[in-house]
């Protein structure tokens, strides 16, 4: 009986400890809003609609929304919209009103670019831990969840709330357009790139954006570290096209994983300032990057044009192609990694071997004494190109 009493006492003690830990977790203050931006933004839109942009009595507001102003959900909505900087007025305030930023975020008379910019500011920039996470990872692939949680703790978020903070951060990024699928992976993009596809702002805004563009785009030629870069020449195509899906697949599943061990950053044309255009930046990557991987699939003319430029400077190249196509005569004397994608059930099990094959070719291409054999180097061995 004594032993049973001891065990019973211990189990009660453990249960109480768990309850206390849970209460402590609930009492601890979040350094970020307790919801994503989307719901408070809808709340702000309702305030704008009901009050035409003017302050609205709290009781009138929730009566119009069909909610109790004293319910837990209503109170939390007021708190979250306030933390995001959308509204002014607390849970006991007589009136709830939109801030200047909140008004811009919901007013359709404000141009789309300015609304997108202010929403990004409210969702990320104005929330200190989110801004720190964004600054740490902007321009990169979205890290694994565990990595983001560690980073959240590093920027001062309490461990008990780190997972929630990361989920809120990621959803906010996607909601405001700062998380975009590029080159076969979700990437955290710059504000400038996010705004680039939206209707132009007024002239004074355009001038201001241009002034900071060089420091905010994902990759610019001025900041590129060519010695640690692999430029990926590929048939990009329009978004949603077969060529784009193919290029994303090769890049995300084979090329980037194969390059990780060499600590080379893979750059594709759509990650530069002006996607899909043969600009000075693209040519500079072709001519200066430590390595170029060229995907000859689809026999895309732009790919062969860019490959010829790389041949001219006689720098390291690795060629890949899908098995359903022949290697063109002019480049078939160069070793090419052939990847069979005709059958998904055969392709998937061989992904690791394809990565190894690409990595093996990269290793050879990067050897200090490696001689690049191209039609130009074979027939015009004394030809040089000065940059």
PyMOL commands that set and color helices and strands:
alter all, ss='L'
color gray80, all
select helices_A, chain A and resi 2-27+37-51+58-65+72-83+100-106+112-125+128-137+145-154+159-176+191-196+203-216+226-228+242-262+269-271+280-288+297-299+301-313+329-331+344-365+375-379
alter helices_A, ss='H'
color red, helices_A
select strands_A, chain A and resi 56-57+87-88+95-98+179-182+185-188+229-233+265-268+291-295+317-322+336-339
alter strands_A, ss='S'
color yellow, strands_A
deselect
rebuild
show_as cartoon
